[in-house]
């Protein structure tokens, strides 16, 4: 008598156990004779499933990780390129418009009489300036009163030009010291300072205006209807109570023979783009005496322009270094830049270099390229400036240098336009950034999907191998039972023959 037992095979969708790298036993055999059981074959389901899932996931996850690392590096490199271009734009901003070259300097031949500053639009040239009077502020000194004596009470209205404010004097402050403190702390005071002076003849009240000009006179009136403070009043037809120590006066001066007056010694409305600071009165000479004019010289500020051009060159060299780092090949280390062969980088690099080496219509055949004003290219692609050549160009034909950089076809203007286009909403570098961001999001989604798939695979394999484990255990028990039965057959036959 013989019996054949067919063992069940694993599901067809699962890799053979023998193909999985094993770090621990996947099947163990145990016996328990004391309980009468024949033992059982048990699959280590958890370990088996973990290794199967890892074997399935590893190549896909490695591919995704490599792709993500590459895209992340490209995004970082693109950000570095954009930053370098933006920094270069800052230097271009001082050269890319005609107004950038409208910088003038103002020099005075009589610094004790006047100084000047020139802004945009200041007319270059030489002008005679004479000052016959400075703008001054009024100052009034009261008649003396006995030190510490009491004044009357009432209300005083103080005016400075067209502005006025009131001070009420009562028994708590009816001394010159109290009145001075009340004036200085009064709400709405437009600029009258009160000072107590204690002289040999008594106390004095000094009223000083903070505003110059003939219109800014001080007046003091009593407005309470009484006369208790009449000794402190001052105004037209009533000047006996104070001595005018300084008059309210306008400045008087002339520019190239044209006379001007000003309530302030700082004058910005006499000459377009020029601010005059009047400091003293011009000396006089001749008979009758006449003011001796000083000279105001206004010229192009070539020093600042030269500095701006040097900053442009320095900024370009920094940009060039970044372009080489990102898009070049380092033969000493045999490594390529992250953006080597990148269309966006190569495009903006070509545009910048095309502008640098262009011939610009400046109205001058002498100064129409960067090289002609002393900016040349070194062997490594960087630029350098010959200061003497640049200075000569600025001095001999300032307009041509301005056109070279700032005209509609100028070097700085063209480069700035190209960079703005590349970095703009529809620019090449912006589009490249959007593409890389989309790729990064896609890879993140794929990684998340892979994790979801692996979780589902783990659950499915666990279910299948758990069922197989139960079947094997059942078959093992059956096999053990049959073996016991077979073991008794010879004994039965022996008894029957006896």
C-alpha positions, 0 to 999 in steps of 0.5 A: 500500500502506498500514498502520494501527497502533492504539495501546493506551490506558491502563487504564480505572482510571487518570486520563488523563495530561492531567488530572494536573498535570505538573511534569516531562515524562511522555513523552520521545522519543529516537532513536539512528541510530547503532544503527539503532533508530528511537528510543522513546517512554518514559513517566516512570512514577515521576513520573506515578504519584506525581502520580496518588497525590498527587491521590487522597490529598490531599483525603482526607488534608486532611479527616482532618487537619482532623477530627483537629485539631478533635478534639485541640482539643476534648480539650485544652479538655475537660482544661482544663475538668476542671482548672478544676472540680477547682481549684474543688473544692479551695475547696469542700472548706473549706465543703461539710461541717458539720465544715468550720465546726467551727473554734474559737479559744482565748484565754487571759487569763493567757498567762504561766500557760497557752495553749490551742488549739481543734480540731474539737468544742471547746465554745464558752464561757468557762472559769476555769483555774488552775494550782497546779503544773507537771509537772517532771522529776527531777534528781539530783546525786551527792556529789562525788568527787576530780577524775579519781579512779577509781571501782570497776568493775561493772554499774549498772542505771539506771531511768526509770519502768518502763524500765531499761538497764544500763551496765558500768564497767571500767578503761577508763571508771571515772571520772565522765567515763567513766561519763557518756559510757557512760550517754549512749551506752547502748542502750535509754536511755529518757531519762536524760542524764548530765552531768559537773560540775567544781566547787570541791569535786570532780567531780559526776555530774548525772542528768536525766530527759527525762520529766516526771511523778511516775511517771518517777523515776530509780533506780540499782542495782548488779547485779553482786553486788558493792559497787564502785559502791555509792557511785553507787546511788540509790533508795527507802530509799537517797537519801544518795548524791545530792541531788534538785535537782528532783522528778518531779512531775505538773501540777495544775490545774483547769478551772471548779472541776474538778481535774486532774493530768497527767504532762505540761504539754501536756494534751489529755484534760481538755476535748474538742477543747482542748489546754492548754499549762501554762506557769506557776503561777497567782498566789495571793490572799486568806487563806488564799491561793488560786490566781487563775484565768485565763479560757479563751475558746473561740469560733467562728473567724470569721476563718478561715471568712471567709478560706475564703469569700473563697477560694471566691469567688476560685476561682469567678471563676477557674472562670467565666473558664475557662467564658467562654473555652471556651464563649463568643464573643469579639465583638472577635475574632469567635472562638468558644470551642472548647467553645461549644455543648458540652452538658457545659460548659453542663450543669455551668455551669447547675448551678453557677449554679443552686446559687449563686442558690438559697434555702437553708433555714438556719433564718433568713429573714435569711441564706439566700442568698449575696447576704444574706451579702454575696456578689453578682454583677458584670456580667461574671458574677464574684462579689464579697464585701462584707467588712462584710456577711459579718462581720456575718452570721458574728457574728450567726448563725454557724449560718445561714452554716454551713447556707447552705454545708454543709447537704445543700441548701447551696451548696457541698455542692450544687456539689461533688456536681454536680462530682463527678457530672460528673467521676465514672466515669459523669459527663457530662464523663467520657463526653464525654472517652471519646467524643473519645478514641474519635474520635481513635483512629478518625481515627488508624486511618483515616489509617493505612488511607489510607496503606495504600491509597495504597501499594497504589494506587502499586504497582498504577499503577506496574505498569500504566504500566510495562506500558504503557511497554513496549508503547509502546516495542515499538510504536515499534520496529515503527513504525520498522522499517515506516517503513524498509521503506516508504522502500525501496519506490519504489526497487524499483519504479523498477528494475523499470520500467527 
